[in-house]
Amino acid sequence: MRKVIVNIARLVLAVTFVLSGFVKAVDPLGTQYKIADYLQALHLSAYAPDFVTLGMSVLLSAIEFGLGICLLFAIRRRLASLLTLLALIVMTPLTLWLAVANPISDCGCFGDAIVLTNWQTFWKNVVLLVAAVIVRCWPLDMVRFISRSKQWIVINYSAIFILVVSGRSLYDLPYFDFRPYHIGTDLKAGWQKMLQGEESPYADFFMERATDGEDITDSLLTGKGYLFLLVAPHLEQADDSQLDLINQVYEYAQDHDYPFYCMTASGEEDIVRWQDQTGAEYPFCHTDDIVLKTMIRSNPGLLLLKDGVIIRKWSHNRLPDEYTLNGRLETLEIGSLPEDSIPQKVLYIFLWYILPLLLLSLGDRLWAWSRWAKKKEQSSKVNKFFKKDKKDEKEDCSRQLEDEPEPAGRSGAGQRTERSTEGREA
């Protein structure tokens, strides 16, 4: 019964840590923003520049994912259980402080995939802390899914996988987009529900023309046709390595009469500086920076809307070029929603990561079972051999006793008995 409880606790911890680490790795910029919120609440943001918080984001996701995998496969059981317990000893009081003081809205444990309140996060950590104590008390009761000689394969392969996921998401866009502005979102319908007083994640979305402050949100979202939106939360921090492509996309939009706007939270001075440095001729709109960071994890990034629906998103490293924009959007592939879907993305993850580990674990367990069966068979043969030897020894002893001559006294007595018998008979 104790072994069952330990392994249930171990699986709860493993699934939680793997999921938490993966969703953080999928959206490292979102995790960076959340870490910055923590530091700001603790009045430590001045001591952590952006590259430090980004590194913390990638490292945190890798550690959580790695701990989860170690618990799942029972790798380095004593060390993994100890590190898990230490992590929860630190995080549980921190989440209690968040629940009581409420400095930020949510902890970001599962990114935007699963949003928990601060009190829900605290009680979740209490349950995990209890599970970690159980696992730490009896770490060797965790059943292995992989032999000790193959553990390095799982560790290295998992480390490469999670770092590749983070790197790909940083270079391009998050592989899974759990935010309200994902591809396929009807931004027009969501924004109108704010207008109607209904609860909506688009309540803070607005577009004010930078030149005169006029609100043009309604005219842009309710208009028919295509709309390009260049999103740059802070122009002073924007990547300027693809300026030529941005200007080419703007020229393409001008040639085909597609509206093109740049959305930013930067002030007028930063806009003027950007125009001077890049030669930008497109119009600018002011928007809240948190909304812009939520819309796309790239600075700058590009969105394409059709009839108020987001149909395409590009990071500054993946902007469409003249070979892609070689006609009107109505006739091009990028002018419609992409065919890829969440099930297809999950299938890729399964084929490239989960399936290889399943095959490795299955092969390893079959190999371990065959070794056990072989040893069992050899042990059985040895036991039979010794039993046979003992049996043969007993049989030899019996034969020797039967073949031994009778003692002389016994023979004389036998003769006297025979004579007396013969006399009585006579």
BELWO-V116990 format. One record per pair of residues at least 6 apart in sequence whose C-alpha atoms are under 8 Angstrom apart, sorted by the first residue. I is the first residue (numbers start at 1). GAP is how many residues later the second one is. If there is no record, write none. Layout:
I_GAP / I_GAP
This chain:
3_138 / 3_139 / 6_125 / 6_128 / 6_129 / 6_132 / 6_133 / 6_135 / 6_136 / 7_128 / 7_134 / 7_135 / 7_136 / 9_122 / 9_123 / 9_125 / 9_126 / 10_61 / 10_62 / 10_121 / 10_122 / 10_125 / 10_132 / 11_60 / 11_61 / 12_116 / 12_119 / 13_55 / 13_58 / 13_115 / 13_118 / 13_119 / 14_53 / 14_54 / 14_55 / 14_56 / 14_57 / 14_58 / 15_53 / 15_57 / 16_52 / 17_47 / 17_48 / 17_50 / 17_51 / 18_46 / 18_47 / 18_48 / 18_49 / 18_50 / 18_51 / 19_46 / 19_91 / 20_41 / 20_44 / 20_45 / 20_89 / 20_90 / 20_91 / 21_39 / 21_40 / 21_41 / 21_42 / 21_43 / 21_44 / 21_89 / 22_39 / 22_43 / 22_140 / 23_87 / 23_88 / 23_90 / 24_6 / 24_7 / 24_33 / 24_34 / 24_37 / 24_86 / 24_87 / 25_32 / 25_33 / 25_36 / 25_37 / 25_137 / 25_138 / 25_140 / 25_141 / 25_144 / 26_139 / 26_140 / 26_143 / 26_148 / 26_149 / 26_150 / 27_84 / 27_139 / 27_142 / 27_143 / 27_147 / 27_148 / 28_26 / 28_29 / 28_30 / 28_138 / 28_141 / 28_142 / 29_25 / 29_28 / 29_141 / 29_268 / 30_81 / 30_267 / 31_26 / 31_77 / 31_80 / 32_21 / 32_22 / 32_24 / 32_25 / 34_73 / 34_74 / 35_18 / 35_22 / 36_9 / 36_17 / 37_67 / 38_66 / 39_6 / 41_62 / 41_63 / 58_105 / 58_108 / 61_101 / 62_97 / 62_100 / 62_101 / 65_97 / 66_89 / 66_92 / 66_93 / 67_13 / 67_16 / 67_17 / 69_86 / 69_89 / 70_6 / 70_7 / 70_10 / 70_85 / 71_6 / 71_9 / 71_10 / 72_73 / 73_71 / 73_72 / 73_73 / 74_68 / 74_69 / 74_70 / 74_71 / 74_72 / 75_69 / 75_71 / 75_73 / 75_76 / 77_62 / 77_63 / 77_65 / 78_58 / 78_61 / 78_62 / 81_51 / 81_54 / 81_55 / 81_58 / 82_54 / 84_48 / 85_44 / 85_47 / 85_48 / 85_51 / 88_37 / 88_40 / 88_41 / 88_44 / 89_40 / 91_34 / 92_30 / 92_33 / 92_34 / 92_37 / 95_12 / 95_23 / 95_24 / 95_26 / 95_27 / 95_30 / 96_22 / 96_23 / 96_26 / 98_6 / 98_9 / 98_20 / 99_19 / 99_20 / 99_23 / 102_16 / 105_12 / 105_13 / 106_9 / 106_10 / 106_11 / 106_12 / 107_9 / 107_10 / 107_11 / 107_14 / 108_7 / 108_8 / 109_12 / 112_66 / 112_67 / 113_65 / 113_66 / 135_7 / 145_216 / 145_220 / 146_215 / 146_218 / 146_219 / 147_217 / 147_218 / 147_221 / 150_214 / 154_203 / 158_195 / 161_192 / 165_10 / 168_6 / 168_7 / 169_6 / 171_144 / 171_146 / 172_142 / 172_143 / 172_144 / 172_145 / 172_146 / 173_123 / 173_124 / 173_125 / 173_141 / 173_142 / 174_123 / 175_170 / 176_166 / 179_115 / 179_116 / 180_21 / 180_22 / 180_114 / 180_115 / 181_6 / 181_113 / 181_114 / 181_115 / 181_129 / 182_113 / 182_128 / 183_127 / 183_128 / 183_129 / 183_130 / 183_154 / 184_125 / 184_126 / 184_127 / 184_153 / 185_124 / 185_125 / 185_126 / 186_122 / 186_123 / 186_124 / 187_15 / 187_34 / 187_121 / 187_122 / 187_123 / 188_33 / 188_34 / 188_119 / 188_120 / 188_121 / 189_119 / 190_10 / 190_11 / 190_12 / 191_9 / 191_11 / 191_12 / 191_14 / 193_6 / 193_7 / 194_6 / 194_8 / 194_9 / 204_84 / 204_87 / 205_82 / 205_83 / 205_86 / 206_9 / 206_10 / 206_11 / 206_80 / 206_81 / 206_82 / 207_8 / 207_9 / 207_10 / 207_56 / 207_78 / 207_79 / 207_80 / 208_6 / 208_7 / 208_8 / 208_9 / 208_77 / 208_78 / 208_79 / 209_6 / 209_7 / 209_74 / 209_75 / 209_76 / 209_77 / 210_58 / 210_73 / 210_74 / 210_75 / 210_76 / 211_73 / 220_7 / 220_88 / 221_86 / 221_87 / 222_85 / 222_86 / 223_84 / 223_85 / 224_82 / 224_83 / 224_84 / 225_33 / 225_81 / 225_82 / 226_32 / 226_33 / 226_78 / 226_79 / 226_80 / 226_81 / 227_31 / 227_32 / 227_33 / 227_77 / 227_78 / 227_79 / 228_25 / 228_30 / 228_31 / 228_32 / 228_33 / 228_74 / 228_75 / 228_76 / 228_77 / 229_31 / 229_32 / 229_33 / 229_34 / 229_73 / 229_74 / 229_75 / 229_76 / 230_30 / 230_31 / 230_32 / 230_33 / 230_70 / 230_71 / 230_72 / 230_73 / 231_31 / 231_32 / 231_33 / 231_61 / 231_65 / 231_67 / 231_68 / 231_69 / 231_70 / 231_71 / 231_72 / 232_6 / 232_30 / 232_31 / 232_32 / 232_33 / 232_60 / 232_66 / 232_67 / 232_68 / 232_69 / 233_30 / 233_31 / 233_32 / 233_33 / 233_56 / 233_57 / 233_59 / 233_60 / 233_66 / 233_67 / 234_30 / 234_31 / 234_32 / 234_55 / 234_65 / 235_29 / 235_31 / 235_35 / 235_36 / 235_39 / 235_64 / 236_30 / 236_34 / 236_38 / 237_62 / 238_61 / 238_62 / 239_60 / 239_61 / 239_77 / 242_74 / 242_75 / 243_35 / 245_74 / 245_75 / 245_76 / 246_73 / 247_33 / 248_73 / 248_74 / 249_71 / 249_72 / 250_10 / 250_32 / 252_73 / 253_6 / 253_7 / 254_6 / 256_72 / 260_22 / 260_23 / 261_21 / 261_22 / 261_23 / 261_24 / 262_20 / 262_21 / 262_22 / 262_23 / 263_21 / 263_22 / 263_23 / 263_24 / 263_29 / 264_20 / 264_21 / 264_22 / 264_23 / 264_24 / 264_25 / 264_28 / 265_21 / 265_22 / 265_23 / 265_24 / 265_27 / 266_20 / 271_13 / 274_6 / 275_6 / 296_17 / 296_19 / 297_18 / 298_17 / 298_18 / 299_16 / 299_17 / 300_15 / 300_16 / 301_12 / 301_13 / 301_14 / 301_15 / 302_11 / 302_12 / 302_13 / 302_14 / 302_17 / 303_7 / 303_8 / 303_9 / 303_10 / 303_11 / 304_6 / 304_7 / 304_8 / 304_9 / 305_6 / 305_7 / 311_24 / 311_25 / 311_26 / 311_27 / 312_22 / 312_24 / 312_25 / 312_26 / 314_6 / 325_7 / 329_6 / 330_6
